[in-house]
Amino acid sequence: MLCLRQVCLFMLRHYQARTLSSDLLLSQINSCTHEDEVFSLVGRNKARLSEKHVGIALNLLWQLQKKRPLLLRTSDYVRNHSQFLTLCILAEKTVEHMEDETIVDILYSILRLNVEDHSSLAEVLVTEAWKRLERLSWPALSKFALCLYKQHRRFSPVMGKVAQVVDMKLDSIQDIRILSVLMISISDVISQSFRDRLLQKAGQLLEEKEFHFNYAKRILQFLQNVKLRYHPLLERCNKIFLKDTSRLDVHSISLIFGLYEQLGFDSAEFRLVAKQLLSEAIDDYYDPETFAKLFFTLAPLAGSTVRERLLVSAVCMAEEFSCHQVLVILKTMQKMKCRDSHLLKKMTSVLHKHLDSYHVLQLVKLTQYLVVLRCHNLELFAKLKMLLFGFLKSSVVPADTAAIIRVLAMLPPFQVEEIIINKAAAVLPQCRLHHLNCIATALVKWNHCDQLHWQNSSELCVKLLQKLNDCGFQRLQKANNLNLLLEELTHVNGEWFEEVMNEETMAMCQRLIDQITWANVLQLSSFLMKTNHYCPSLLDRIASVTVENIDKIHPFEIYSILFLFSALNYNPPANEEFFESCIQHLTSNLSCFETHHLVLLGHVLAVAGYFPPVLIMKIFNVFFLSKLDAQLEVLPNTLKQRVRLHLMKLNRAVCLECPEFHIPWFHEHYCQHIFHNSRSRINPLRQHVHRMLTEILGGSHYARISVLTPYYYEIDFECVLDENKKPFSCMAQNIPLDDMKRIHLRHDIKDEGRKALPPGAQRIALEFLDSKAFSKHSHHLKGEPAVKKRHLEMLGYRVVQIPHFEWNSMVLSTKGEQLEYLRRHLYGIQ
């Protein structure tokens, strides 16, 4: 018994001594302030290192690096040190005894130290963490998922297992930091329903607070990964960025702008803030990396003075740009429609040393930028053609093949080699509709421009186009999921699709009409708007689904749906209920819209004949219009011009249709400017018709050509008939304006106009409607010409609209028939 007691006391003393020694070693490791101190301790105490010591040491090495600025870090030195290798070997041997969090922390640390993704230690740590996946805490699981994402294991079984764990336990996550990391990491292995649950959870946890800035950026990254423009979270993220402007520097602004661009989201308010912050700090960005980001973000927003400074600086810095930065500069120039010859020449001169560094899709984008910017460097285009041709020969991805063929067709004319056609033929059965459209466009252009010179080339091209059409029809006929079809149709446009595939596509959408839901109604509306197609059955289904699910659809999406009905001038069966439900939903959520969006919304509703007082009074307000002017300065030129034009049209519509609002007409100078700078409208058709009207009415002074009415509607012809249907001279009613290129302005307004006419006389507006006034392959009149007729009638006109399909028909093939047609319409003869 005494001996046993002595043995126990000895073992206890030995254990206590080792614990004290180990604790001392742990304390020494934790107190290190330099990597060499850590390595020195490891070298002297190899035999005494436990798994805990190893974990602390490896994590500390990363923490010490993390404290240093990026350029002063010494990851290579750490990674190549002999004692680092010792730590890795020990970690590998003791991994099974480590705590869960320690395993994940070590994996994160070695990856941040740039250890190879698939080193033996990394593989062992991933395997062990995988075994313990379901018991990992949320912080450990999110860090592990991030490690897998950084290792490019986005589609791996282990990432799928992480997603499964998140799916099962999603309700228990209460930290937006953890959730945002997990969302990005598992974004490639989730279903649509799981994606929607993640979005809902993010909406619950993401608050409009300053410290949520980084989490908001991650949410944007997730939306970009899943290619979803989800307005509720986009708007919330945008508000977070605007609340914490102190954290907005050129790097974060560039990242946010890039994500917004990919998601199709824009914020004029964010643009204004970015412009101000970057303009104030323009002199702080002088290295190539940050300057390229500055140019990308500020150049499209800046005024002429700042923009000129940026262009000059870009020229001076061109030689220092990397291949990626050159691409950024050219992309920005294309977006700005900036064809500064000096900068373009400089960029093309430095491109030669970078061309071999680009992968295939970068080369495709580069070629597109240069063509759009009207580069004339034939030597550069020859080198691009050679590189693209090389990529085409080795390409096995249908999307890449189609993209290469598309940009090859953009290059200056060259003799197309037969191998290009053979390559196109080989991938056709695997191509999506967008890719087929790219190949068809190229083939038609090459054949039209006589660039196919081998034997039987035209015959081969015709056969290939027929095969391409067959592949397109087969792809459509196999479609059984409307969501997948709409996703594919999003990127399709061009003549081939419109002429060959459009009718079949509409038929397929009608066959899948029962699959239209509130979740895909926006995509379908956008497609119908893009194709300008009038399909009552689809429009009726869109209207009914919208009304039934109005609270589930975001207000901005409601605007897009209304835009379709307004533009196509279509009234669904329950027209009043449809418009009133939409308007009520919109007016309850006007805060979701930026100022320029409200103008566009007001115009869409006005075309449909609706003028919600709350919206009209909000727009025609001095404070609102001042805010709109400020935001217009940072919008792209095309959008800026569109908003100004639609504000004028809305102002005109309110003045004519809602005089009770007492809104003044304040677009006189704007309209004069527009017409002073417009091209002559006296085309051969108008001259021909004017001669006929002269013959019918008995003199040229009885009909005026190209007349501007009050509120600046232009009409093709104007004439006046008295109560006995006799023509009345129009000369007194018009003042020729030579500087408006023979356009005539009636300066009398409604009441004065009536007084100027004899009793019982009638003013007639004769309008010729071309194909743009109608829906595609239809005689259905669109919204804009319909509202023009409505307004002209309010101005006292009897409006005669002559459709192109009637005037150009065989029925009116002779001059006599045309004269009789005009006579019947002028005199109102049935």
Helices and strands as residue ranges (DSSP letters): H 2-30, H 35-44, G 46-48, H 51-66, G 70-72, H 75-80, H 82-94, G 95-97, H 100-112, H 120-131, G 133-135, H 138-150, H 157-169, G 170-172, H 176-186, G 187-189, H 192-205, G 210-212, H 213-225, H 231-243, G 245-247, H 250-263, H 268-280, G 282-284, H 288-298, H 304-317, G 318-320, H 323-336, H 341-351, G 355-357, H 360-372, H 378-394, H 398-408, H 418-427, G 428-430, H 433-448, H 457-477, H 482-489, H 495-496, I 497-501, H 502-511, G 513-515, H 521-531, H 536-548, G 550-552, H 555-568, H 575-587, G 590-592, H 595-607, H 613-619, H 622-632, H 637-657, G 659-661, H 668-676, H 684-697, G 700-702, E 703-708, E 714-721, E 727-728, G 731-733, E 735-737, G 738-740, E 743-745, H 750-756, E 762-769, G 771-773, H 783-794, E 797-803, H 804-807, G 810-812, H 815-827
